């Protein structure tokens, strides 16, 4: 369910959990040196770090990965520098090291980092630990984003991250394979995926594939949302066991038992599932990458072969999991005004459109999909479906996310592979999460 951005988010109602979660993140929530105050000039003091009203001529930005594989961000950084005269010193941090680099810096209250980009699901712990600066973005700027996305970056009525790019599900299919099997449209529901699967798979080709490696919790959430549930209820209690068991029994296990997904799906990451589809070894595929634009640039593929569709509908919806990235500002930055200006710029409609045109990432701004440039560059059905996914994407923000997701991942994988009873696996994950939340005071 989407939270109202104007209200205190339910994940922060349990104030008793603040100290425990901050400790898990490596920073004590009771450390008085992290107290935040505002001076008469409008600057913000965090510990001994001061940001006044002046505009710096340079900021340090930690980018998730190298700009060589992130051309949309690189283009927008250049635009920002050209338009503002503020130089952006980019630290290209491998994704696997980014969170560690950020938290190590902030534990020491270092002012080295001014801004960074990363996933919205880091925000709960970062905000709770006092490591992020509110951006001061009002409805005039944030109103262009869907409420579901705004709710992920807004806590206690303050915006802590400026949405930059989207990575929600894209459902693609091979028109050639479907036509040869006698179908003029892709599967529309979970039942269709299962019923059509035997006709679409043949030899080395599987009927269906989806991103799995390191994304197992994302995948589970998406199908859980399509089945009408979510991970937590409004009181922070895990609420996924009953519906999650049906997700496994009604869809995930039949996919494997009927041979409709490839062997070794547990090792197929975002790149691997795309490569497999491009190679012709998947009839239909769901991935969290800008896969459509990459497919169109590959040998043997054009608009006559690539088909796009909305996600197959589960019992309750066609929701996709929302893995959006955004730009946030460090609470310890001494150049907050310039860093906030950068965050705002990277989340404008024009920057979102630039990223989509340059790199193919789905835009986080609905109106971008209606722009002439986007309509000219991409097939109409792909544009329509990406816009639908943005407006129907769902996600959740919860405390101690790395630990919670680790508990889930440890149980989901053996359940999918048929090595553990799904209900037993999900009950184990639930019990572990409850134990964690009790230990840190959330429950």
N, C-alpha and C positions, 0 to 999 in steps of 0.2 A: 504494500500500500504506500502511496505517496504521502510524505509528511508535509504539513503546511509550513513553508519557509518562514513565515512571520511568527511562528510559535517556537518555543523551546523544543528541540528535537528530543524524542523519547529516549534516545541512547544516553542522554546526559541528565535524565531525571534522577538516576541513582547516584547522587552526589557522594555517597559513602565510598563509591568505587574509585574516586579520583586518585587517591594516594596509591592504591594498589596498581592501577593501570599505569600511572606514571612510573612507578618502580619497575614494572615489566619493561617499559620503554627505556629504562636506564636513567631516569631522572625523577627525583623525589618531588611529589606534588606539594609537599609542605615546606620546601626550601624557600625561605623568605627572600633570597636574592633573586628569585624569579618573579617577584611581585611587579605588577604593571601599573603605572600611573601616567597621568597626562599633565604636561606642563602648560604654562600660560600661552605658549606660542603654538600650541597644537601638536607639539612633538610628543613621542611616546617613549617612556623609559622602561626598559626591561632589565632588572638588575642594575648594572652600571652602564648599559648601552643607551645612547641618546640619539633620537632622530628629530631634528628640528624642522623648520619650514623650508629650508633651502633645497634647491634641486641639484643633485650631484650630476657630474658630467660623465660618469661611468658606473656600471653595476657589474657584479659577478653573478653569472647564471649557470646553474648546474643542469645540464641537459641529459635526459635519459637516453644514453647511447651517443654514437657518433653522428655528426651532422651529415656525413656522406650518405648515410642511409635514412636521413630525416630531412629531405630537401624542402619540405613545406615549412618546417620550423626555420630552417636556414634562410629561406626567402623572406619570411616575415621578420626575422631579426634584422636583416639588411634594410627592410622597409622602415623599421622602427628607428634604426640609426640614421637613415637618410632624412626622415621626417622630424626627428627630435634633436639630433646632434648628440644624443647620449650614446656612448660606446658600450657595447655588451661584450664583456670578456666571458667566453663560453668555456666551461669545464665539461668535457665530454666524458661522462661517467658511465661505464657499462651498467646495463639494467640490473644485473645481478648484484652489483656493489652499491647502487645508488642509495638505498635506504640506510645501509650501514654507514656510508659516507656522511649522510645528513645527520643521523642521530649521534655519531661520534663528535661531529662539529658542535651540535647543540648541547650535548651533555657538558661541554666545556664553555658554553655560552659564548662561543666564538662568533665574531661578526664577519667572518670570511665570506659566507654565502649571503647574497642579497635575495635571490629568487631561484626557484627550481620548477621543473615540471614533472608530474608524476600522476598516479591514479587517484581517483577520488576516495578509494577505500583505505587510503592511509590517513585520511583526515581526522577520523575520530580520536585516534591515539595521539596524533600530533597536536591537535587543538587541546585535548585534555591535559597534555604535558606542558602546555603554555609555550609551545615552540613556534607558533604561527601568528602573524599579524593580521587583524581584520583589514580587508581591502577597501572598505568604504564605498563599495559599488552599490548604487541605489537602483530602484526599479527602472529608471531610465535606461540603464545599461543591462541589467539582469532580466528585464521583462521580455527580452527576445528569445530567451531559452525556455524550453518546456518545464512545467512545474516539477516533473520527476527529476530532472537534472538539477534544477535550482535547489531542491531539497537535499541533495547530496553534498552541497558545498556551503550550506547555510546552517549555522548553529547559534542558538540563542539570539536570533534575529540579525546575526552578522555574517557577511560573506567572507570566507577564508580562502577560496580558490576561484580563479576565473576560468571557466570551461574553455578548452583549447581545441580538442579533437575527439572524435568518437571512435569506439572500437566495438560496437555491438554487432550482433549476428547478421551475416549476409547469407541467404540461402540461394545457391546457384544450382543449375542443372544443365546437363548436356542434351541439347535438343535433338542431336543426331541419334543418340542412344534411345531416347524416349520414342522418337518417331519409328525407329526400327522395331521397337517393342509394341507398336500399335497405339501409343498414347500421344495425345496432342496437348496435354497439360501435365504438370508435375503433381506429386502427392500434395493433397490439401490439408490432410489431418494425420494424426498419429496412425490411425487405422489404415489410411491410404498408403503410408510408408510401408507398413507391414504387409498389406495385401498386394501391393504392386511390386514389392521387393524381388520376388522370385523371377519376375519378368525382366527386371532391369539389371540384375546381376548375372554375369556369365564369365566363366573362366577366371581370369585375373581381375575382372571388374566387379566391384562391390556396389550394392544398390545405394548405400548411404554412408557418409563419413562425417565426422565432426571433430573439431579441435579437442584434444584430450590431455596430452602431456603438459603438466604444470598448470592446466586449466580445468582440472576435474571438478573443482568446487564451483567454478563459473558455470560449467555445463549442467551440473546438478541443480544449481539455482534456477537456471533458465527453465528447465523442464518442471521444476517445482512451482515456479510462477505460472507456467502454462496450465498446471493442474489446480491452480487456485489457492496455493499456500505460499509461505515464505519461511525463512529460517527462524525468526523470532516473533513473539507476540508483543503487544504494547508494554508488557511488564518485564521484558528482556528474558523471558523464558523460551528455551528452544521449543519450536512447535512444528518440526518437520518430519517426525517419525511416521505418523499415520499416512499422510499424503505422499511422503517420500517413498514409502514402501510400495504404494500403488504405482508410482513413477517407474520403479524398478520392475515390478511384476507385470505391468501393463505395456511397457514400452522398451525399457533398456535391456532387460533380459531376453525378451523375444527377438530383439534385433540380433543379439549374439547367437541365441539358440537356433535361429533360422539362417544363420550365416549371411546376414544382410550388411554387416560391417566387417571391415578387413581384420584378419588376424593381426595381432600386434598393435591394435588401435591405441593401446596405452602408451605407445612410444611416438605417436603422431602429434607433433607440436603444430603451432600455427603455420610455419613454413612447410612442414612435411605434408600436411593435409592438402595444402594448395598445390604443391608439386605433384602429389598423387592425382589430384583432379585434372591438372593440366596434362598429365601423361595419359589421360583417358582411362584411368583405373577406378574412377568413381562416377556413378551415374548422377548422383546428387550429393551436395556437400554443404555443410554449414561451418562458417569460420568467422573469427573475430578480427580478421585482417581486412585491408582494402583489396580483397581478392579479385573483385570484378575487374578493376582497372589493370591488374597484373595479368589476368587471363587474356584480356583483349590484346595485350602486347606480346602474346606468345605465338609461336609457330602453330599453324593449323587451327587457330581460333579467330573468329570474328563475330559480329552481331548475329549472323545467321545460325551460328552454332551455340553461342552462349545464351542461356536463359536465366532469368532472375525471377524469383517469386517471394511472396511473404512466407515467413516460417510456417511449417505445418502446424495446424491448430491443435492444442491439447484439449483436455476436458473443459477448460475455462477461458483460454485466451491464446493469442499468438505472441505473447510477450517475448522479447529477447532480453538477454542479460546486458546490462549497461556497464561497460568498462571504459568510462570516459577519462581522459587525461585533462589536467588543467595546470595553471601557473599559480603558485603561492609565494608569499613573501615571508622571509625569516623574521621572527620577533626580535632577533639579536642584530639585525642589519642596522648599519649606521647611515644607510642611504635609502631609507624606506620610501620617501616621496618618489624618487626616480624608479625604484623597484615596483611600486604600485602603478605607476604610469605605464611601465612595461607590461605588467599583468593585464591591465585594462586593454592595452593595444593588442596584445596577442589574442584577446577574446572578442574583438570587434567583428562585425559581420564581414567586413572586407578581409580581415586576416583569416577568418574561417573559410571564406570562399577561396582565398589564395591557396591555403593548405589543401583543399579538396581538388583544385585544378592542378596543382603542382604534383601532389603525392597520391591523391585518390582516397585519402582518409575521409570517412563520412563526416559531413559538417554537423556541428552542434547547434546551428542556427537554422530553423525550418525554412526561412525565406530564401536561403542560399540555393535551395533545390529548385526554386522558381526562376533563378537568374538565367539570362540567355546564354552566358558563357558555359554554365554547367550543362544546360540542356543540349548545347551544341557538342560538347566533349563526350558525354556519356549517353548510352542507350536510354530511351524514355522509361522502360520498365525497370531498369536498374536504379534510376534516379527516384522513381516513384516508390520503390520498395525500400530504399535507404531512408527516405523521408518518413515512411510508415514506421520503420523500425525505431527511428529517433523518437517519434511521438508515442510509441507504445513500449519503449524500453523500461525496464524495472531494475532496481537494485536495492541494497540495504546498506546502512552504515551501522557498524557495531564495534564496541570496544574490544581490545585485545584481538584484533582481526588475525594477525599471523598465527597465534596459538589456536584460535577457533578453527581457522581454515586447515591447520595441520591435523587437528582431531578429525575433521570431516574427511580430509584426503586419505588419511590412514585407513578409513573404513569404506569409503566409496570405491576405491580401486579394487580391492578384493571382492567386493559385492558385484561389481560389473563383470569381473573376470570369472564369476561363478565359483569363487573360492570361499565365499562366506554368505550366509543367509542375509538378505537385505535388511529385514526387520531387526535382526540381532545386531548387524553392523551399525544401523542408524541409532538404535538404543544405546549402544556403546558410545557412539559419538556424542549423543545427547547427554549421557551421564558424565562424560569427561568435561563437556562444556559447562554443565551445571556446577561441577566441582571447582573448575577454574573461576567461574563467576562468583561463587561463594567465597573462595579464597581472597579475591581482590575486592570484595564488597559490592559487586554489582547486584547480586541477589542476596 
